Every structure is written in structure tokens, then in C-alpha cells.
Amino acid sequence: MAHPENRPSLPEVHRSISIPNSSSFWRKMLAYGGPGYLVSVGYMDPGNWATDIAGGAKFGYTLLTVILLSNLMAILLQSLCVRLGVATGRDLAQACRDYFSLRVSFCLWLLCEIAIAACDLAELLGSAIALQLLFGIPLVWGVCITALDVLVLLFLQGKGFRYTEALVIMLVATVGICFTAEILFSRPDIGGILLGYLPKREILQNPEMLYISIGILGATVMPHNLYLHSSIVQTRDWEPMPEKRWEAIKFGTIDSTFALSLALFINSAILIVSAATFHFSGNQNVAEIQDAYKLLSPLLGVSAASAIFGIALLASGQSSTLTATLAGQIVMEGFLHFRFPSWLRRLVTRLLAIVPALITIILFGENSTSSLIVLSQVILSLQLPFAVIPLVMFTSNRRLMGEFVNPLWLKCLAWGVAIVIVGLNTELLLQSLLGWLHLVP
């Protein structure tokens, strides 16, 4: 059983958004809508851009099926987060502390903090790269400027959680609009796109294609999103009755599914634009964000194409850093019951990302940023099993979940997804290690 002395994470916004008693589906959907969009930004952050760009440039539309599969897995896992948060009143971090030993909980916390720092690093670098491409700001200064978003989050959260959600939704919409324009500029082959979503044996048979596919899968499901989502669904003030909890689970799942469908569109759009622009023009070795930016306008013959790409990258990076900082607070409070002031917790989270970014840029130059982003994705893949497996365990435990426990079909599906994700992330890690070993003289 959960410990009664546990207090909610993010106490300043816990149960702060009222739910109308109206029977109107749309009024309730509007009240519950929001957390899914904060989660969705993790599925379209700058860490995903490099793999999507490389996959489209090298293999055309073929790997769209991998993006679709990744997204379906993400929808399932995030629905389990909603179920856990609503049914138990605990987020994933609190559940781990309640049901594992102190030693295991501490190890899980440490791994999660490393993963959040790695995730924040990729997002910070993505924003800094966007500022450099758009305005010519050196990366060192760009990293420092993007770190100021912590002040924006503090300001918004002081006004209410709806303001944070509104800002993130606006940034996600900006990314979506930008890539809708890029698709129109690149004039992709609709038939090729539809075929790209169909599974192909070639993906498993071609080692290079398989490597990029695993990279897409590995960069898609973010560990911190599982902790984040199970907490922020509790910002809604539903009544503590079984029928109202089922209602909260239903609307929370609809919210996250719709938001993640938007993430599917954006990830697909990145790959489609890359395929239409680079693969079919003979530029199949484009894998860097900077190279994609420089080549878009010349190849498409649209002067604004590169600038729109840069704006989308900046919006993606900024929205992702906001949610990663929130996740850091949830993990610290849930695992350790430490109650730091919000400004201090967010400052520590940001410093954990800024310091390695600045050291790498200063020592190894601005060309080292891509390698640093790849390293951050490998670190994330290491931590992922330690978030996915507890989530599936808890939501499949009848003693913990009661009538909200996963039904048998969902248990089987969830464990299958967990096994696939763990296996593919392990393969990604091994291939990355082998690649680094070959680089060592």
C-alpha cells in the first residue's frame, strides 16, 4: 500500500484545475486536455531530429513504418501513466519509492537524474544550434541564453498550470505549422509516403537501415515522460469516486493519444522533408541538423525554407526544456521527498545540462555538438528499461491498482512493448559501443 505521509509532487499545482459537472463531452475534454501536449514534446525534441533527418536522407520514405511503430508504443506507455496516476494518486517516482527498497529507489533516482540531464543536454544544444543558424549567435552564448527559459517557467507556474500548458501548446503548434509549410515546399510523393508506412523485411536485413531504425526507436520513448505524465494528470481535480476516476482515465488517455498523434505527424514530416529534399536529389549523406538547414533553401528553391526549419527547431528545443525541468522536480520530490524551492530545483537541473555542453564546446569546438547529442540519446537508452519495467509492473498489480488494474490483453501487450523497447535499446547501446571502439586507435 502507498504510504499516507507521501505528499504530491508539484504541490503548487496539484488538483488546481477544476472539472465541470456538465455532461458535455467537449467541456470535459477541454478541462482534461493539456498534459498530453507537455508529454508530446519529448517525442519531437532535437534528439529525434538527427535520426529522422539521417533516415530520410539515406533511405527515403522507408523508415516511416518505424516512426509509426514507435509512436504506437509511446501511446500505450503514456496511457499506462494516466492509469497509474489516476488510480493510485501517485506518480511513477512515488510508486517506486513506496514499493521498492531504499537502496533500489536511490539507484533508480540516480539513473533518472542522469537521464534527465542527458535529455536536457540534447534539448539545450538543439535550441542553441537554432539560435546560431538563425541569428549567428555563437553556441557558447546560445547555450547560456536558452538556459533562461527556467525563469519563464517559474513565472508561468506562479500564475497557474494552464499558462504553462498554453505556452507548450503554442510552441508545439509552431513546430507543426512550420513543417506543414516545409512539406508543401518539398512536394513529396504521396504514394511513396503511404508505402513507407507499410512494414518491410528489408529494414531487418539491412544493417545500416536497422541501426538508424533502432536509433529512431531509442530516441522516441523518453524515460522522464513516464514520470512527468503520471504526475501532471493529477493537476485535474476529479472527485475521488471510481466512476470519476474511470472518467479521468478515459479523458486523460484521449488527450495523450491526440497529442502523440501530432508528434507522429511532426516526426514523420521531418523524415518526409528530408527524404523529398535530400534523398531524391543525391544528397544522401546529410545527417547533421546544420547541414539540413544550409541545404534546404538552395535545394527547394524557397528562400524561407531554411529559416522556417530553424524556427521549428528553436520551438522544439524550448518546449522540451520546459517539460524536462518539470520532470526533474517531480523525480526529486517523488524519490527523495526533498522539497527544494522551485527556482533552486530548476537551476540545478539546468546547470547539469549547461556545464557539460559548455565544456565540450570550449574544449572540442562547435563541431562536437552532434556527437554530444548522440551520446545523450545512448544515455537515455540505458535508463529507459528502469522506467518502463516498473510502470508495467505497477499497472499490472491488482493489489496496487484495484479495479483499475490492466486487463489481461493489456498486460500482455504492455510486457511485449517493454521487451521490444528494452531489446532494441540494448542493441542500440551495443552498436554504439562497437562504433566508438572502432574509433579508438
C-alpha positions as CSV (number, residue, x, y, z in Angstrom):
1,M,0.0,0.0,0.0
2,A,1.1,3.6,-0.6
3,H,2.4,5.5,2.4
4,P,-0.1,8.0,3.7
5,E,2.7,10.6,4.5
6,N,3.5,11.0,0.9
7,R,2.7,14.4,-0.4
8,P,2.1,15.2,-4.1
9,S,4.8,16.3,-6.4
10,L,4.4,19.8,-7.8
11,P,2.2,20.7,-4.8
12,E,1.7,24.3,-6.1
13,V,-0.4,22.9,-9.0
14,H,-1.8,19.6,-7.6
15,R,-5.6,19.4,-8.2
16,S,-5.6,23.0,-9.2
17,I,-7.7,22.7,-12.4
18,S,-11.4,22.1,-11.7
19,I,-13.5,19.6,-13.8
20,P,-17.0,20.8,-14.7
21,N,-20.1,18.8,-13.6
22,S,-21.5,19.2,-17.1
23,S,-22.4,16.1,-19.1
24,S,-20.9,17.8,-22.2
25,F,-18.1,15.6,-23.7
26,W,-16.3,18.7,-25.2
27,R,-16.3,20.7,-22.0
28,K,-14.8,17.8,-20.1
29,M,-12.3,17.2,-22.9
30,L,-11.3,20.8,-22.7
31,A,-10.8,20.6,-18.9
32,Y,-8.7,17.4,-19.1
33,G,-6.8,18.5,-22.2
34,G,-3.2,19.7,-21.8
35,P,-0.9,17.2,-20.0
36,G,-0.7,15.2,-23.2
37,Y,0.9,18.1,-25.1
38,L,3.6,18.6,-22.4
39,V,4.4,14.9,-22.8
40,S,4.3,15.0,-26.6
41,V,7.2,17.5,-26.9
42,G,9.6,14.8,-25.6
43,Y,8.7,12.8,-28.7
44,M,9.7,15.5,-31.1
45,D,12.7,17.1,-29.3
46,P,16.0,17.8,-31.1
47,G,17.3,14.4,-30.1
48,N,14.9,12.9,-32.6
49,W,15.7,15.3,-35.4
50,A,19.1,13.9,-36.3
51,T,17.8,10.3,-36.6
52,D,14.8,11.4,-38.6
53,I,16.9,13.5,-41.0
54,A,19.5,10.8,-41.4
55,G,16.8,8.1,-42.0
56,G,15.0,10.2,-44.7
57,A,18.2,11.3,-46.5
58,K,19.6,7.8,-46.7
59,F,16.6,5.6,-47.2
60,G,13.8,7.8,-48.5
61,Y,10.4,7.1,-47.0
62,T,11.2,3.5,-46.0
63,L,11.6,4.2,-42.2
64,L,8.2,5.9,-41.8
65,T,7.0,2.5,-40.6
66,V,9.5,2.7,-37.7
67,I,8.2,6.1,-36.7
68,L,4.6,4.8,-36.7
69,L,5.6,1.7,-34.6
70,S,7.5,3.9,-32.1
71,N,4.5,6.2,-31.7
72,L,2.1,3.4,-31.1
73,M,4.3,2.1,-28.4
74,A,4.5,5.6,-26.9
75,I,0.7,5.9,-26.9
76,L,0.4,2.7,-25.0
77,L,3.0,3.6,-22.3
78,Q,1.6,7.1,-21.8
79,S,-1.9,5.6,-21.3
80,L,-0.4,3.4,-18.5
81,C,1.0,6.6,-16.9
82,V,-2.5,8.1,-16.9
83,R,-3.9,4.9,-15.3
84,L,-1.2,4.8,-12.6
85,G,-1.6,8.5,-11.7
86,V,-5.4,8.5,-11.5
87,A,-5.9,5.1,-9.9
88,T,-3.2,5.4,-7.1
89,G,-2.8,9.2,-6.7
90,R,0.9,8.5,-7.0
91,D,3.3,9.4,-9.8
92,L,5.8,6.8,-11.0
93,A,8.6,8.2,-8.8
94,Q,6.5,8.0,-5.7
95,A,5.3,4.5,-6.6
96,C,8.9,3.3,-7.0
97,R,9.8,4.8,-3.6
98,D,6.8,3.1,-1.9
99,Y,7.2,-0.4,-3.4
100,F,11.0,-0.8,-3.7
101,S,13.7,-0.8,-1.0
102,L,15.5,2.4,-0.2
103,R,18.7,1.2,-2.0
104,V,16.8,0.3,-5.2
105,S,14.9,3.6,-5.1
106,F,18.1,5.6,-4.7
107,C,19.7,3.8,-7.6
108,L,16.6,4.4,-9.8
109,W,16.6,8.1,-8.8
110,L,20.3,8.4,-9.7
111,L,19.7,6.8,-13.1
112,C,16.7,9.0,-13.7
113,E,18.6,12.2,-12.8
114,I,21.4,11.2,-15.3
115,A,18.8,10.6,-18.0
116,I,17.0,13.9,-17.4
117,A,20.4,15.7,-17.6
118,A,21.2,13.9,-20.8
119,C,17.8,14.7,-22.3
120,D,18.1,18.3,-21.2
121,L,21.5,18.5,-22.8
122,A,20.2,17.5,-26.2
123,E,17.3,20.0,-26.0
124,L,19.6,22.8,-24.8
125,L,22.0,22.1,-27.7
126,G,19.1,22.0,-30.2
127,S,17.9,25.4,-29.1
128,A,21.5,26.8,-29.1
129,I,22.1,25.4,-32.7
130,A,18.8,27.0,-33.8
131,L,19.9,30.4,-32.4
132,Q,23.3,30.0,-34.2
133,L,21.6,29.1,-37.5
134,L,19.0,31.9,-37.3
135,F,21.0,34.8,-35.8
136,G,24.6,33.8,-36.0
137,I,24.9,33.6,-32.2
138,P,28.0,31.5,-31.1
139,L,27.0,28.2,-29.5
140,V,28.5,29.1,-26.1
141,W,26.3,32.2,-25.8
142,G,23.3,30.3,-27.3
143,V,23.6,27.7,-24.5
144,C,23.5,30.5,-21.9
145,I,20.6,32.3,-23.5
146,T,18.4,29.2,-23.8
147,A,19.1,28.4,-20.1
148,L,17.0,31.5,-19.2
149,D,13.8,29.6,-20.0
150,V,13.8,28.4,-16.4
151,L,12.8,32.0,-15.5
152,V,9.8,31.8,-17.9
153,L,8.7,28.5,-16.3
154,L,8.8,30.0,-12.8
155,F,6.8,33.0,-13.9
156,L,4.1,30.9,-15.7
157,Q,3.8,28.4,-12.9
158,G,3.2,31.2,-10.4
159,K,0.2,32.2,-12.5
160,G,-1.2,28.7,-12.8
161,F,-0.5,25.4,-14.6
162,R,-2.8,26.3,-17.5
163,Y,-0.4,29.1,-18.6
164,T,2.5,26.5,-18.8
165,E,0.3,24.2,-20.9
166,A,-0.8,27.1,-23.1
167,L,2.9,28.1,-23.8
168,V,3.9,24.5,-24.7
169,I,0.8,24.0,-26.9
170,M,1.7,27.2,-28.7
171,L,5.3,26.0,-29.3
172,V,4.1,22.6,-30.5
173,A,1.7,24.3,-32.9
174,T,4.5,26.4,-34.2
175,V,6.6,23.3,-35.0
176,G,3.6,21.7,-36.7
177,I,2.8,24.8,-38.8
178,C,6.5,25.1,-39.8
179,F,6.7,21.5,-41.0
180,T,3.4,21.7,-42.8
181,A,4.9,24.6,-44.8
182,E,8.1,22.5,-45.4
183,I,6.1,19.6,-46.7
184,L,4.3,21.9,-49.1
185,F,7.7,23.3,-50.3
186,S,9.3,19.9,-50.8
187,R,6.3,18.4,-52.8
188,P,6.8,14.8,-51.6
189,D,5.4,11.7,-53.4
190,I,2.1,10.8,-51.7
191,G,2.2,7.2,-52.9
192,G,5.8,6.8,-51.6
193,I,4.8,8.2,-48.2
194,L,1.9,5.7,-47.9
195,L,4.1,2.8,-48.9
196,G,6.7,4.0,-46.3
197,Y,4.2,3.3,-43.5
198,L,4.0,-0.4,-44.5
199,P,6.4,-2.8,-42.7
200,K,9.3,-4.1,-44.8
201,R,11.6,-7.1,-44.2
202,E,14.4,-5.0,-45.8
203,I,14.6,-2.9,-42.6
204,L,15.7,-6.0,-40.6
205,Q,18.0,-7.3,-43.3
206,N,20.0,-4.1,-44.0
207,P,22.4,-3.5,-41.0
208,E,22.7,0.3,-41.7
209,M,18.9,0.7,-42.0
210,L,18.4,-1.4,-38.8
211,Y,20.9,0.8,-36.9
212,I,19.0,4.0,-37.8
213,S,15.7,2.3,-37.1
214,I,16.9,1.4,-33.6
215,G,18.1,5.0,-33.2
216,I,14.6,6.3,-34.0
217,L,13.0,3.8,-31.6
218,G,15.6,4.5,-28.9
219,A,15.2,8.3,-29.1
220,T,11.4,8.2,-29.2
221,V,10.3,7.0,-25.8
222,M,11.8,9.3,-23.2
223,P,12.1,8.0,-19.6
224,H,11.3,11.3,-18.0
225,N,8.0,11.5,-19.8
226,L,6.7,8.5,-17.9
227,Y,7.4,10.2,-14.5
228,L,6.1,13.6,-15.8
229,H,2.8,12.3,-17.2
230,S,1.9,10.2,-14.1
231,S,2.3,13.4,-12.1
232,I,0.7,16.1,-14.2
233,V,-2.5,14.2,-14.8
234,Q,-3.1,14.9,-11.1
235,T,-3.3,18.6,-11.7
236,R,-7.0,17.9,-12.5
237,D,-9.4,18.0,-9.6
238,W,-11.6,15.0,-10.3
239,E,-13.9,13.6,-7.5
240,P,-12.4,10.6,-5.7
241,M,-15.0,8.1,-6.8
242,P,-14.5,5.1,-9.0
243,E,-16.7,6.3,-11.9
244,K,-15.0,9.7,-11.8
245,R,-11.5,8.0,-11.8
246,W,-12.6,6.0,-14.9
247,E,-13.7,9.2,-16.5
248,A,-10.4,10.8,-15.7
249,I,-8.5,7.8,-17.2
250,K,-10.7,8.0,-20.3
251,F,-10.2,11.7,-21.0
252,G,-6.5,11.7,-20.0
253,T,-5.9,8.8,-22.5
254,I,-7.8,10.6,-25.2
255,D,-5.7,13.8,-24.5
256,S,-2.3,12.0,-24.7
257,T,-3.3,9.9,-27.7
258,F,-4.3,13.0,-29.7
259,A,-1.2,14.9,-28.6
260,L,1.1,12.0,-29.6
261,S,-0.7,11.8,-32.9
262,L,0.5,15.3,-33.5
263,A,4.0,14.2,-32.5
264,L,3.7,11.4,-35.1
265,F,2.9,13.9,-37.8
266,I,5.9,16.1,-36.9
267,N,8.4,13.2,-36.7
268,S,7.0,11.9,-40.0
269,A,7.2,15.4,-41.5
270,I,10.9,15.7,-40.6
271,L,11.7,12.4,-42.3
272,I,9.4,13.1,-45.3
273,V,11.0,16.6,-45.9
274,S,14.5,15.0,-45.6
275,A,13.6,12.3,-48.0
276,A,11.9,14.5,-50.6
277,T,14.7,17.2,-50.4
278,F,17.9,15.2,-49.9
279,H,17.4,11.5,-50.8
280,F,16.0,12.1,-54.3
281,S,18.4,14.9,-55.1
282,G,21.5,12.8,-54.5
283,N,22.4,14.3,-51.1
284,Q,22.0,11.0,-49.2
285,N,24.8,11.7,-46.6
286,V,23.0,14.6,-44.9
287,A,22.8,13.6,-41.2
288,E,23.5,16.8,-39.3
289,I,20.9,19.4,-38.4
290,Q,23.2,22.2,-39.5
291,D,23.7,20.6,-43.0
292,A,20.0,20.2,-43.4
293,Y,19.4,23.9,-42.6
294,K,22.0,25.1,-45.1
295,L,20.8,22.9,-47.9
296,L,17.0,23.3,-47.6
297,S,16.6,26.7,-49.3
298,P,19.0,26.0,-52.2
299,L,17.6,22.6,-53.0
300,L,13.9,23.6,-52.6
301,G,14.4,27.0,-54.3
302,V,12.4,28.7,-51.4
303,S,14.4,31.3,-49.6
304,A,12.3,31.0,-46.4
305,A,12.6,27.2,-46.1
306,S,15.8,27.2,-44.0
307,A,14.6,29.9,-41.7
308,I,11.3,28.1,-41.1
309,F,13.3,24.9,-40.3
310,G,15.3,26.9,-37.8
311,I,12.2,28.4,-36.1
312,A,10.8,24.9,-35.7
313,L,14.0,23.7,-34.2
314,L,14.0,26.6,-31.7
315,A,10.4,26.0,-30.7
316,S,11.0,22.3,-30.3
317,G,14.1,22.8,-28.1
318,Q,12.4,25.4,-25.9
319,S,9.2,23.4,-25.3
320,S,11.3,20.3,-24.5
321,T,13.5,22.0,-21.9
322,L,10.4,23.3,-20.1
323,T,9.0,19.8,-19.6
324,A,12.4,18.3,-18.8
325,T,12.8,20.8,-16.0
326,L,9.3,19.9,-14.6
327,A,10.2,16.2,-14.8
328,G,13.4,16.9,-12.8
329,Q,11.3,18.5,-9.9
330,I,8.9,15.5,-10.0
331,V,11.7,12.9,-9.8
332,M,13.5,14.7,-7.0
333,E,10.3,15.1,-4.9
334,G,8.9,11.7,-5.6
335,F,12.0,9.6,-5.0
336,L,13.7,11.6,-2.1
337,H,10.9,13.7,-0.6
338,F,13.3,16.6,-0.9
339,R,11.3,19.9,-1.1
340,F,13.7,22.4,-2.7
341,P,12.3,25.8,-3.8
342,S,11.1,25.6,-7.4
343,W,13.8,28.1,-8.6
344,L,16.6,26.2,-6.9
345,R,15.5,22.8,-8.3
346,R,15.2,24.2,-11.8
347,L,18.5,26.0,-11.6
348,V,20.3,22.7,-10.6
349,T,18.6,20.8,-13.4
350,R,19.7,23.5,-15.9
351,L,23.3,23.6,-14.6
352,L,23.6,19.8,-15.0
353,A,23.0,20.3,-18.8
354,I,24.8,23.6,-19.3
355,V,28.2,22.6,-17.7
356,P,28.9,19.5,-20.0
357,A,27.6,21.5,-23.0
358,L,29.9,24.4,-22.4
359,I,32.9,22.2,-21.6
360,T,32.5,20.2,-24.8
361,I,32.0,23.3,-27.0
362,I,35.0,25.1,-25.4
363,L,37.4,22.1,-25.5
364,F,36.4,20.4,-28.7
365,G,34.8,23.1,-30.8
366,E,31.3,23.7,-32.1
367,N,31.5,20.7,-34.5
368,S,31.4,18.4,-31.4
369,T,27.8,19.1,-30.6
370,S,26.3,16.4,-32.9
371,S,28.4,13.7,-31.1
372,L,27.3,15.1,-27.8
373,I,23.6,14.8,-28.9
374,V,24.2,11.2,-30.0
375,L,25.8,10.4,-26.6
376,S,22.9,11.8,-24.8
377,Q,20.5,9.5,-26.7
378,V,22.6,6.5,-25.8
379,I,22.5,7.5,-22.1
380,L,18.7,7.8,-22.4
381,S,18.5,4.3,-23.9
382,L,20.4,2.9,-20.9
383,Q,17.9,4.3,-18.4
384,L,14.7,3.5,-20.3
385,P,14.2,-0.1,-19.0
386,F,14.4,1.2,-15.4
387,A,11.3,3.4,-16.1
388,V,9.3,1.2,-18.5
389,I,9.5,-2.1,-16.4
390,P,8.3,-0.6,-13.1
391,L,5.5,1.2,-14.9
392,V,4.2,-2.1,-16.4
393,M,4.8,-3.9,-13.1
394,F,2.7,-1.4,-11.1
395,T,-0.2,-1.0,-13.5
396,S,-0.4,-4.9,-13.7
397,N,-0.5,-5.3,-9.9
398,R,-4.1,-5.8,-8.7
399,R,-3.2,-5.1,-5.0
400,L,-1.9,-1.6,-6.0
401,M,-4.4,-0.7,-8.8
402,G,-7.6,-2.4,-7.6
403,E,-10.3,-2.4,-10.2
404,F,-8.1,-0.2,-12.4
405,V,-5.5,-2.9,-13.0
406,N,-4.5,-3.7,-16.6
407,P,-6.8,-6.3,-18.1
408,L,-5.1,-9.5,-19.4
409,W,-4.8,-8.3,-23.0
410,L,-3.3,-5.0,-21.9
411,K,-0.8,-6.8,-19.6
412,C,0.4,-9.0,-22.5
413,L,0.6,-6.0,-24.9
414,A,2.4,-3.8,-22.3
415,W,5.0,-6.5,-21.4
416,G,5.5,-7.2,-25.2
417,V,6.2,-3.5,-25.8
418,A,8.6,-3.4,-22.8
419,I,10.5,-6.4,-24.0
420,V,10.8,-4.9,-27.6
421,I,11.9,-1.5,-26.3
422,V,14.5,-2.9,-23.9
423,G,15.8,-5.3,-26.5
424,L,16.1,-2.6,-29.2
425,N,17.7,-0.1,-26.8
426,T,20.2,-2.7,-25.7
427,E,21.1,-3.3,-29.3
428,L,21.5,0.4,-29.9
429,L,23.8,0.6,-26.9
430,L,25.9,-2.3,-28.1
431,Q,26.2,-0.9,-31.7
432,S,27.2,2.5,-30.3
433,L,29.9,1.0,-28.1
434,L,31.2,-1.0,-31.0
435,G,31.3,2.1,-33.2
436,W,33.2,4.0,-30.5
437,L,35.7,1.1,-30.1
438,H,36.5,1.2,-33.8
439,L,37.3,4.9,-33.5
440,V,39.9,4.2,-30.7
441,P,43.4,3.8,-32.3
